[in-house]
Amino acid sequence: MSKPEHIQISKKFLIALFALFLQIGAKAQEETVIDNKGNIVTVRNNVVTISTSAPITPVEGDVWFDDTDPSNRITSVWDGTAWQEIIHEGTSGSLFFAASDGRPTEDNAQLFWDDANNRLGIGTNSPNNKLEVTGAIRSEGVLNSDGTVNEPSYRFNSDSNTGMFRPAADEIGFSVGGIEAMNIDETSSSTTVTINETLELDGQVLDETNSAGTAGQVLTATATGTAWAHQPIKAFGKISSAGGVVRATTGVTAARTSTGRYRVTLTGIVTDGDYIIQLTQPGRGGTGLIGGGGNDDPGISYANQDATGFDVIIGDNDNGGTDRARFNSEFMFTVLDL
């Protein structure tokens, strides 16, 4: 190595050593150093500061956490001229979420906070309630308030006094227009359904065997529930002496065909002529009360029984001394069938 080269290397070494002393002694944020090629370069020793006031001599790239409000620290970076606050801005009411690239984004049409009214909208940016969801909701459970008959806990936006509520423990009430129309009550493992208003059935009623029954059957109690059974009384009525229906079940008509003889017509009541007929007429008390003819021994019978009806014959037996003398009289009847 020549003497000039040795002198040059020594100078660089002394300069580097001097710069190192300056760096150690001054602890400056911006420093001049010699790199591994012997070049003199400037480096920044950036710092992060947490304080209530801005650093006095920052360099580009310094970070400052404004601790004036510890619960809401403001982060700023020195750009070489001024402190620039690091913030993410959006539309008022936006709720930010991570997009597919991981960066904050917003979609106010689907997720929005109404700060003026303290309302959250999902699927809408104009919620009318504390939480409004436009679209279907799926949940594994909802713990709701009991509600009242006038304001049920499950009600409708346009009809707030109609819905479902809890009147008491183990009870469910259904209110319509502020009236409890139905109540379901469970007591000691026994459930009772009470209809408080008119019950109208447009469909079939099934018994304990899921049977809808057949025409003419009635629902009767069994040892375990209810079952459809045949109603033995198919028709009954009261007919006047002139042959008119005073009162009778549906499907019954009558007419007097001659003195003391009547025809009772049954429409859609029986399917054959093998049914039971019960007949009765007013008592006479042993005196002739009808027409002054001494009809003190009245008799009543039926004839011509078929699926469409039967005849009724009324007369005076005259104690068996002569043939029955017919006369007009009111009577009552009952038709039974299995």
C-alpha positions as MATLAB code, in Angstrom:
seq = 'MSKPEHIQISKKFLIALFALFLQIGAKAQEETVIDNKGNIVTVRNNVVTISTSAPITPVEGDVWFDDTDPSNRITSVWDGTAWQEIIHEGTSGSLFFAASDGRPTEDNAQLFWDDANNRLGIGTNSPNNKLEVTGAIRSEGVLNSDGTVNEPSYRFNSDSNTGMFRPAADEIGFSVGGIEAMNIDETSSSTTVTINETLELDGQVLDETNSAGTAGQVLTATATGTAWAHQPIKAFGKISSAGGVVRATTGVTAARTSTGRYRVTLTGIVTDGDYIIQLTQPGRGGTGLIGGGGNDDPGISYANQDATGFDVIIGDNDNGGTDRARFNSEFMFTVLDL';
ca = [
       0.000    0.000    0.000;
       1.375    3.365   -0.951;
       1.654    6.212    1.466;
      -1.043    8.350   -0.238;
      -3.516    5.449   -0.067;
      -2.738    4.898    3.583;
      -3.316    8.570    4.307;
      -6.690    8.506    2.451;
      -7.945    5.488    4.412;
      -6.885    7.041    7.671;
      -8.852   10.199    6.876;
     -12.031    8.244    6.181;
     -11.578    6.278    9.369;
     -11.146    9.432   11.401;
     -14.237   10.998    9.767;
     -16.333    7.912   10.521;
     -15.096    7.779   14.093;
     -15.908   11.464   14.549;
     -19.424   10.971   13.114;
     -19.969    8.065   15.490;
     -18.991   10.255   18.447;
     -21.437   12.908   17.245;
     -24.243   10.340   16.935;
     -23.645    8.908   20.380;
     -23.251   12.263   22.024;
     -26.092   14.193   20.411;
     -28.603   11.351   19.857;
     -29.986   13.337   16.917;
     -32.995   12.063   14.933;
     -31.395   13.025   11.601;
     -27.719   12.028   11.285;
     -24.880   11.946    8.807;
     -22.970    8.643    8.654;
     -20.555    6.764    6.373;
     -21.951    3.661    4.671;
     -19.946    0.460    3.946;
     -18.630    1.982    0.732;
     -17.248    4.988    2.495;
     -19.964    7.352    1.296;
     -21.328   10.052    3.605;
     -25.170    9.717    3.841;
     -27.986   11.170    5.965;
     -30.269    8.799    7.910;
     -33.340    9.467   10.038;
     -33.781    7.938   13.439;
     -37.608    8.242   13.566;
     -39.314    8.179   16.947;
     -42.847    7.509   18.250;
     -44.123    9.962   20.836;
     -47.151    9.683   23.160;
     -47.957   13.045   24.722;
     -50.606   15.723   25.013;
     -48.544   18.197   22.966;
     -46.759   17.805   19.633;
     -42.982   17.133   19.558;
     -40.943   20.327   19.013;
     -38.308   19.129   16.505;
     -39.836   16.274   14.513;
     -38.354   14.836   11.350;
     -40.182   13.359    8.409;
     -41.744   10.029    9.326;
     -42.060   10.671   13.093;
     -45.291    9.374   14.691;
     -47.189   11.206   17.419;
     -50.063    9.802   19.510;
     -52.033   12.734   20.881;
     -52.926   11.587   24.409;
     -55.194   14.547   25.230;
     -58.105   12.062   25.358;
     -56.611    8.662   26.304;
     -59.789    6.856   25.337;
     -59.670    8.388   21.850;
     -56.027    8.893   20.867;
     -55.311   10.694   17.606;
     -52.480    9.320   15.467;
     -50.449   11.751   13.296;
     -47.336   11.509   11.076;
     -44.884   14.393   10.377;
     -44.660   14.907    6.601;
     -41.697   17.225    6.873;
     -43.876   20.312    7.125;
     -46.884   19.534    9.341;
     -48.511   16.790   11.372;
     -50.947   14.783    9.228;
     -53.709   12.998   11.155;
     -54.204    9.364   10.153;
     -57.955    8.901    9.736;
     -60.405    6.933    7.621;
     -63.277    9.116    6.459;
     -66.696    8.063    5.225;
     -70.329    9.107    4.919;
     -72.052   10.081    8.160;
     -73.671    6.960    9.614;
     -71.331    4.527    7.853;
     -70.328    1.350    9.684;
     -66.977    0.231    8.284;
     -66.071   -3.390    7.667;
     -63.151   -5.175    6.046;
     -63.534   -5.646    2.302;
     -62.148   -8.598    0.348;
     -58.761   -6.804    0.195;
     -58.790   -6.296    3.967;
     -59.253   -2.532    3.746;
     -62.080   -0.658    5.490;
     -65.131   -0.081    3.326;
     -68.805    0.902    3.705;
     -72.207   -0.066    2.264;
     -74.833    2.256    3.694;
     -77.674    0.646    1.755;
     -77.076   -2.559    3.728;
     -75.565   -1.360    7.032;
     -76.291    2.058    8.502;
     -76.336    3.829   11.891;
     -78.801    6.709   12.310;
     -76.896    8.725   14.907;
     -79.593   11.391   15.190;
     -82.242    8.897   16.335;
     -79.961    6.122   17.663;
     -81.262    3.505   15.215;
     -79.528    0.693   13.363;
     -80.622   -0.285    9.871;
     -79.757   -3.563    8.150;
     -80.844   -3.634    4.547;
     -82.019   -0.021    4.881;
     -80.459    3.379    5.518;
     -83.638    4.871    6.986;
     -84.583    2.727   10.019;
     -87.798    3.607   11.844;
     -87.101    1.544   14.973;
     -84.178    0.866   17.289;
     -83.304   -2.021   14.970;
     -84.911   -2.422   11.555;
     -84.068   -5.270    9.222;
     -85.264   -5.281    5.630;
     -85.116   -8.950    4.714;
     -85.454  -12.325    6.422;
     -84.048  -12.933    9.922;
     -82.821  -16.270   11.249;
     -82.167  -16.759   14.948;
     -81.686  -19.644   17.369;
     -83.765  -17.851   19.989;
     -85.365  -14.543   20.897;
     -85.805  -13.437   24.512;
     -88.695  -11.032   24.242;
     -90.737   -8.985   26.694;
     -94.122  -10.265   27.941;
     -96.164   -7.593   26.194;
     -99.829   -6.829   26.930;
    -103.169   -7.410   25.257;
    -103.073   -3.854   23.870;
     -99.396   -4.004   22.902;
     -98.333   -7.628   22.345;
     -94.627   -8.373   22.250;
     -94.965   -9.856   18.758;
     -97.025   -7.306   16.849;
     -97.237   -5.606   13.488;
     -95.851   -2.260   12.397;
     -99.201   -1.123   10.992;
    -101.359   -2.827   13.672;
     -99.673   -2.590   17.065;
    -102.562   -4.034   19.153;
    -102.695   -7.306   17.214;
    -100.297  -10.172   17.864;
     -99.037  -12.584   20.540;
     -98.170  -11.894   24.185;
     -97.632  -13.642   27.552;
    -100.529  -12.967   29.992;
     -98.953  -15.037   32.813;
     -96.525  -17.885   33.437;
     -97.015  -20.797   31.006;
     -99.636  -18.886   29.013;
     -99.780  -17.525   25.471;
    -102.409  -15.005   24.464;
    -103.414  -13.977   20.967;
    -104.938  -10.518   20.736;
    -106.782   -8.933   17.835;
    -107.618   -5.246   18.044;
    -106.660   -5.203   21.738;
    -108.953   -8.166   22.607;
    -107.601  -11.536   23.744;
    -109.288  -13.811   21.203;
    -107.487  -17.021   22.216;
    -105.493  -18.245   25.202;
    -103.260  -21.314   25.576;
    -102.614  -22.299   29.206;
    -100.475  -25.124   30.579;
    -101.116  -26.175   34.178;
     -99.653  -29.346   35.746;
     -98.807  -30.810   32.310;
    -102.369  -30.201   31.111;
    -102.835  -27.786   28.221;
    -106.073  -25.879   27.721;
    -106.921  -23.846   24.628;
    -109.629  -21.246   25.264;
    -111.432  -19.437   22.433;
    -112.827  -16.203   23.833;
    -114.488  -15.033   20.621;
    -116.537  -16.614   17.819;
    -115.041  -19.793   16.336;
    -115.684  -20.290   12.623;
    -114.580  -23.515   10.933;
    -114.182  -23.524    7.159;
    -112.443  -26.902    7.077;
    -112.735  -30.344    8.633;
    -112.517  -31.170   12.350;
    -110.481  -34.301   13.105;
    -110.978  -36.595   16.100;
    -108.295  -38.425   18.097;
    -107.756  -40.892   15.229;
    -107.413  -38.073   12.664;
    -110.834  -38.948   11.236;
    -113.125  -36.242    9.856;
    -116.208  -38.433   10.364;
    -119.126  -38.795    7.968;
    -122.265  -36.781    7.350;
    -124.617  -36.849   10.341;
    -122.015  -37.916   12.896;
    -121.344  -35.951   16.075;
    -118.125  -35.500   18.046;
    -118.363  -37.352   21.369;
    -116.045  -37.784   24.337;
    -114.062  -41.012   24.794;
    -111.779  -42.263   27.550;
    -108.751  -40.749   25.794;
    -110.180  -37.814   23.834;
    -112.906  -37.383   21.230;
    -114.290  -39.461   18.362;
    -116.896  -39.105   15.656;
    -120.037  -41.182   16.327;
    -123.460  -41.570   14.780;
    -126.172  -39.267   16.102;
    -129.239  -41.467   16.698;
    -131.747  -38.592   16.551;
    -132.024  -37.676   12.894;
    -135.112  -35.441   12.954;
    -137.915  -34.221   15.197;
    -140.759  -31.773   14.942;
    -144.225  -30.548   15.864;
    -146.971  -30.506   13.220;
    -150.214  -28.502   13.511;
    -153.682  -30.011   13.014;
    -153.782  -28.262    9.623;
    -150.561  -30.000    8.532;
    -148.129  -27.083    8.847;
    -144.702  -27.349   10.482;
    -144.809  -25.572   13.831;
    -141.187  -26.363   14.544;
    -138.839  -29.002   13.129;
    -135.262  -29.795   12.215;
    -133.842  -28.960    8.818;
    -135.123  -31.107    5.972;
    -138.608  -31.728    7.417;
    -141.843  -30.700    5.658;
    -145.432  -31.853    6.258;
    -148.927  -31.700    4.780;
    -152.406  -33.006    5.686;
    -153.575  -35.318    2.893;
    -157.073  -36.004    4.289;
    -158.974  -35.882    7.568;
    -156.714  -37.257   10.299;
    -153.990  -38.266    7.788;
    -150.644  -36.450    7.307;
    -147.504  -36.971    5.262;
    -144.142  -36.084    6.874;
    -141.419  -35.707    4.237;
    -137.730  -36.226    5.115;
    -135.211  -34.694    2.724;
    -131.560  -35.790    3.054;
    -132.117  -37.158    6.570;
    -132.181  -40.977    6.220;
    -130.743  -43.324    3.596;
    -133.360  -46.095    3.780;
    -136.809  -46.841    5.183;
    -135.638  -48.851    8.180;
    -135.560  -46.124   10.826;
    -137.428  -45.692   14.109;
    -140.433  -43.381   14.429;
    -141.764  -42.092   17.723;
    -145.208  -40.381   17.636;
    -147.291  -38.541   20.229;
    -150.373  -36.307   20.342;
    -152.104  -34.254   23.042;
    -154.027  -36.095   25.771;
    -157.809  -35.710   25.915;
    -158.440  -36.254   29.602;
    -161.303  -38.713   28.910;
    -163.552  -36.134   27.239;
    -164.302  -35.221   23.693;
    -162.253  -32.105   23.108;
    -161.928  -32.152   19.338;
    -164.987  -31.004   17.383;
    -167.389  -32.061   20.131;
    -167.494  -35.572   18.641;
    -166.571  -37.499   21.763;
    -162.954  -38.192   20.701;
    -161.984  -39.325   24.178;
    -159.969  -42.365   23.128;
    -157.417  -40.987   20.609;
    -154.913  -43.101   18.775;
    -151.906  -42.321   16.513;
    -149.987  -44.580   14.156;
    -147.687  -44.470   11.087;
    -147.836  -46.017    7.633;
    -146.045  -46.015    4.238;
    -142.585  -45.590    5.777;
    -139.750  -45.206    3.261;
    -136.541  -43.232    2.732;
    -138.499  -40.101    1.803;
    -140.855  -39.960    4.814;
    -143.916  -41.538    6.423;
    -147.677  -41.100    6.930;
    -149.282  -40.320   10.282;
    -152.867  -41.441   11.034;
    -154.872  -39.980   13.938;
    -158.296  -41.240   15.043;
    -160.674  -42.094   17.919;
    -160.719  -45.748   18.892;
    -164.069  -45.398   20.763;
    -162.926  -47.886   23.387;
    -162.626  -50.571   20.737;
    -166.362  -50.742   20.023;
    -166.157  -49.504   16.394;
    -163.519  -48.753   13.747;
    -161.247  -45.794   14.383;
    -162.883  -42.510   13.491;
    -160.250  -40.133   12.042;
    -159.982  -36.548   13.175;
    -157.478  -33.726   12.772;
    -154.989  -33.095   15.596;
    -151.543  -31.682   16.138;
    -148.811  -34.234   16.852;
    -145.083  -34.546   17.520;
    -142.558  -37.016   16.100;
    -138.945  -38.131   16.490;
    -136.935  -40.079   13.899;
    -133.996  -42.189   15.140;
    -131.472  -44.121   13.057;
    -128.071  -45.750   13.518;
];
